[in-house]
């Protein structure tokens, strides 16, 4: 979880879906004790990796906007930043032959927080036991937070709440 100088290990999350990125960040910071930086696509992730020298692991989604997907990001990180570990995730796309360099694991969505933390710890050499295999999302332990398959964020919001009225600001508190 931390280096010899007691600073938290830095993990970069490359994920275009804001809610999934925040959820993953929360798991890694709150349950794992890691420091997280975020990128919305592979290009931003590469810019951050070139500017920072403290990132030890990248967690990337496969399907992201821009010319590079998560598989391409994993191959680039493997070639240009050999000391940095990578985990590739997706709820829609599974890796085919040649998509991922040897030794880079794929974690299918949805995954439990314990599966993510276990894989991170294993890759960083912090795990003492075997890595938990990603569970089938129907067999997740009760009450365990599970990363959703996908969250639609590209639909316009009408501004109408569940009660049918437009959202209103809260009234100022009376003194």
Secondary structure, 3 states (H helix, E strand, C coil): CECCCCCECEEEEECCCHHHHHHHHHHHHHHCCCEEEEECCHHHHHHHHHHCCCEEEEEEECCCCCCCCHHHHHHHHHHHCCCCEEEEEECCCCCCCCCCCCCCEEEECCCEHHHHHHHHHHHCCCCCCCCCCCCCHHHCCCCCCECCCCCCCCCCCCCECCCCCECCCCCCCCC
